[in-house]
Amino acid sequence: MRQTWRWFGPADTVNISDLPQVGVEGVVSALHHIENGTIWSLEEIEKRKLEIERLPNGAASGVTWDVVESLPVSEVIKTKGSDYKSHIENYCTSLEHLASAGLYTICYNFMPVLDWTRTNLRAPMPTGASAMLFDLVDFIAFDLFILKRPGGEADYSSDIVFDAERRFAQMDDAAKLALQQNIVAGLPGANDGWTAEEIRDHLATYARMTRDVLRQNLVDFLSEVIPTAERLGIRMCCHPDDPPFSLLGLPRIMSSEADYAAVMQAVDSHSNGITLCTGSLGVNPDFDGPGFVERLGDRIHFAHLRNTSRIAPADGSRTSFYEAEHLAGDTDMVGTVKALMAEQSRRKTEGRADWQIPMRPDHGQDLLHDQVQESMPGYPLIGRMRGLAELRGVMAAVSN
């Protein structure tokens, strides 16, 4: 697999010039400064490409921009709001510009309102490292007693609501604010400044949105953009819900292998593909990484290889979890990598030009120098470098 690395642009604490030392071949990046729903201009795309592929002195950096993550799908598209058609047109125009710049693998997600969600961005681990954590009791404390979402109590068992109320009573104002900021952090620049009132306003747009309606909205979006992607040779790849269960009463539709199979069948095109995120899907105890690849591998265009460990407390399908070491969580990472390598071999035998699957070591624990170096939560240098080294070792063993 092609070894890539997520880079958030010039403000990233990891320098492009450092990446060849880590063993990185390609970069995964996006234009986070452009408002969702508007056009990515060719000028801005080329500017980012130059920032990745050329050093300030004009020399080649040694890496290329391989994957766009993400070209965001706006809330207008997800809800089929009043400006739906113009947002679809803008999305297709952005695809045209990306293809003109030689970018053909486009990751996106269809999670309503919030992106990935954690309650603690740097929870201490027994080893002395720190990792991102989703604590269900803390999340319910936010949902019911900070956000005060109407009707939220009906989503949880009485026992865990009692635990959440007791947890909330122990929080001071600083702890409550930190919890809210952690939950709305998501991707850079997306939601960091939202107040509880603003979150409730966004949730209100989904008040009557069922899972079936949101699924149909995804299928309708793909039906609109996939013909453009096919013409351009672009591979769209949908990232799963993170975590893979409903939050804040919102429907989630890409949480399991069955969800992916349904969407792949509904828009049956090679350009309609999958971002296999083993960490997101792996929070579901039914996730079978090797089996997922064996059954749906033909449509996997990008892989996020990370691991999560489920922990108590849980409430029905919802569970607490933390970001584990890449080879130490609940997902069979070795088996999944082996299946991905076999899928690559199959593609190569068929003569597919896109036989090589780009992967990145998604998320990492804060290790050593990471703990004193500011970085995006989940994206430290040493923690991800360790993950990439471990995954590279697995790939070498499998290929031999």
N, C-alpha and C positions, 0 to 999 in steps of 0.2 A: 504494500500500500504506500501511497505517497504521503510523506510525513509533513504535516502542515501545522501552523501555529496561529492562534488568534491574536490579532494586533489591532488596537483601538485607535490608531492614528498617531500623529506627532506628540500628543500628550501622554501616550502610553509610557509607563516607566521602564519598559524593555525596549532597547534600541534595535532598530532593524539590523545594524551592523553586528549585533551580538548573535543573531539567529544562526548563522552558519556554524558557530562554535557549538551550538546546542544540537546540531544535526538536522535542522529544519531545512526543507526543500521548498516549501511554498507557504504563502500567507493567506489567512482568512480574515477579511476586513469588510467594512461597510462605511457608508457616509452618514454617521450618526447625527451630524449637525443639520441635516436636511429634514424638514418637517414631513411627517408621514402623510402620504397622499399626494405629495407634489412630485414633480419630475426630477429625476437625477440627470443633470445636464452632462453631456459628453465632456465638457471642459472640467467639471468637478471630478468625474470618474478618472480622466487622464491625469489630473493632478494627484489623486491618491495613488494611482498606479506608479507614477514617477517617484512619489515618496517611498514606495515600497521597493522598487526595482533599481533605484539609483541613490547612491550616497551623496551627501552635500558637495563633495568634490567632483562629482560627475562619474565616478567609477561605478561599475555594476555591483549591486549589493550581494549577489549570490543567491537571491531568492526571487520568486515571482508571485504575483497576485493570482491565486488559483481558484478561490471560492469566495463568493459574495455571501456574507452572513451579517445581517439579513437585509433583503429588500423588503421593508415592512409592509404588511397588509393593514391598511387603515381600519379604524373602527367603523368608518362609513361603509366600507366594503363588507366587513363582518356582519353588520346589522342591516345592510342594504338600505342605507340612509338616502336622504334627498339628493346628494351629490354623487350617487353611486356610479353613474355612467362616466362622469368626468374623472373619477378616481381610477376606474378601470382603464380609461384611455391613457391617463398619466402613467399607470403601471406598465402598460404595453410600450409606451414611449421610452420609459426607463429601460425596459428589456432591450429595445432596439439600440439604445446607446451603450449598454453593457456589452452586447454582442459586437458592436463596432469597435470596442476597446479590447476584444478578444477574451471576454469573460463569459463562460458558458454554464457554470454550475452555480445555481442561485438557491440558497437556503431561505426559508421563511417559516412562520408559524401562524396558527389560527387560534391562539389563546385569547379569550376576551378580556379586556381591560388590563390585567396584569400579565407580565411575562413570568419568568421563573420566580418562585417565592420561597424565602427562607425567613426564619425568625431570629437567627443569630448568624452573623456573617463571619465570625471568628471564634467559634466555640473551642475551648481547650480540650485537647485529646490526651489520653494517658501517656503518650510518648513525649509530650512537651510541644507537639505541633498544635496547630489550630485548624479548624475546618468549618465549612458552612453546615448549618444544622436547621432542620425543620422540626420544631417541638409543637406537637398538636395542641397541648394545653395552652401554651403561650399564644398560638394562633387563635384559638377559640376565645381567649381572654381579649385579644384585639377585636375580633369579630363582634362579640356580644357586649363588651363593656367599654371599649374605646370607640369603635365605629358605631356601635349600637344599631346594627342592621335589623330592621323590622322583620320579625318572624324568624330570626336566625336560630333561636333556641330549638325549633322543630327539626333542625338538621343534625342534632347531636343527641346522644344519650344523656339522661339526667345525671348519671354519675360523673361523666367527664365535664359537664357544665358546672357541677358543684366544684370540681377540682380547679376549673378555670376561674371561677369566681373567687375562690380562695387565693389563687395565684395572683390575680389582679389586685386583691386587697393588700398584698405584700409589696406591690410596686410603688416606688415614688414617682414623681412627675418626670424625672430624667429617664427612668427605666421605661415608662410608658411611651415617651417620645422616641427613644431609641428603638423600641419594638416596632412602632409605626414606620419609622424610616427604613428599618431593615426589610419589612414586608413589602413596601412599595419601591424598593431599590431597583429590582429588575435589571434591565439593560441600561447602559450609561446614558444619562440625559433624558430618560423616558418619563419617569414618574416621581423623581426624587422629591419634588417640592409639593406634592399633593397633600392637601389637608383632608381630614376625615369627611368634611362636607363635600369636597370635590370628588372623593372616592364614591360617596353615596350617589352623587349626581351621575357618575359614569355607570354605576350599577343599575340605576333606574332605566337606562337605555336598553337593558336586557331583562326588564321586569317580566315580560311575557314571552321571552325567548326560550323555547324548548330545545332539547338536545337535537331532535329531528330537524327543527327549523335551522339551527346553526349548521348542522351537517349539510343540509341542502344549500345553504348560503356558500359553504366551502365548495361544493360541487359546481354551483353556478359560477363562482369566481374562476375556478379552473376551466370550466367550459368556455369562458370568455378569453382567458389569457393563454391557454395551452396551444391553440392554433398559431399564435404569434411565436411562442416558444419553439414549436415544431419547425416553423419556417426558418427560424434563426439558428436552429441546432442547439438550443438551450435546454439544460436539464434542471427543471424545478424540483426541489426536494423539501418536503414538509417535515419540520421538527415536531416531536411529540410534546404533549402537555407535560408541564413540570411544576408540581408533581402530577401524577396521572390520576387525579380524582378531582371532583368538583370542590371549588373554594368560593366562599362568599355567595353561595347560591347560584353561581354562574355555571352554565352547561360547559362541559369539556368533551371533545369529540375525537381526539387523536391520542388515546391513552392505552391502546392495546393492539395486539396483532390483528384482531378482528376488525378494529376501526380502520387500520391501514388497508387491509384486504378489501373492505367495502369501498373505500375511496379510490383505490387503484382500479377496481372493477368499474366503478361509476364513470371514470374518465380514463379509458383504457388506452393510454399513450405512453410511449417510452419517455416523453418529456414530463410526464406526471410521475414524480418519483419520491423517494424516501430519504430523509436524514435519519439514520439509525443512531439514536442516542441511548446507549446502554444504561446510563445512569438514570435518565428520566423514566424509561420503560421498566427498568429494573426495580423501582420502588414497588411495583406490582408483583406480588409473590408468584403470580402465574406466568411471568415473563420467562421465555425460553430463548435465550440469545442465539445459540447455534441453530435451533429449529426455525426461528424467525428468518435467519439468513437463508437457510435451505429452501424455505417456502416462498419468500418474497425477495430473494437476493437479486433477481434480475432488475428490480426497480430501485435498488439502493445506489444512490449517487454520491453519498457523503456519509462519513461515520464519525460520531463523537464517542470516543472510547473513554469512559469514566465509570466509576463504581460507587454504589451507595449501599449502606447497611441499614436495614430496618431495625428500629428499637421501640420499646414501649415509651409512652402509651399509644394505643391504637383505639379506634372507634369505628367499627364496621370496616369499610374498605379504606378508610383514612388511617394513616400511620405516621408516626414520627420516624425520622431517618437522618443520617449525616453522610457527608461526602467522605467515603473511605479511600484508602490507598487504591491505586488502579487495579492491583491484582488481589485485593483482600476483601472485597465486599460480597454482596449476595449474588452478583452476576457471574456466570461462568465465562470470565474474560478470555481465558486460553481457548476454550471451545469456540467462542464467538470469533476470535481472530482466526482460528484455524478454518472456520466456515467461510469467512470473508476471503481468505487466501485461496480457498478452493473455488469460490465464485469468480475471483480474478482469473484463475487458470482456465476456467470454463469459457469466460469471455474472450480471453486471448486466443484460445483454440478456435472460437467462432470467427475471429478476425475483427472483433469490435474495436473501434478506435478509442473508446472510453473504457478499456478493460481495467485500467488502474483506478482504484477507489481512493480518493483523498481521505485521510483520517487526521484527526487532531486529538491530543491528550486533553480532553475537556475537563476543566476545573482541576484543582490541585490543592493539597493542604499547604498551609504556610509553614515552611521549614527553615530553620537556621536564620540566615540573613533576611528571608522573606518577612520575618516578624518585626523588623525595624525599617523595612522598605515599604513605602506606600505603594499600593497597587489596587487594581480593580478587585473587588471581592471574588474569590474563586480563581483568580488569574495571576498567581505569584510566579516568579521566575523559577526558583529552585524546585518548588513542588511540582510544577508542570514538567520541568526538565527531568525530574526523577520518573514521573509517569511515562514520558516519552521514551526514556532509556529502558524502562521495564517492558513497554510494549514493543520496542525495537528488538529486544532480546527474544520475546515470544515469537515475533515474525521470523527472526533468524532461525530459531529452533524448528518452527513449523516448515520453513522452506527447505531445511536440510533433512 
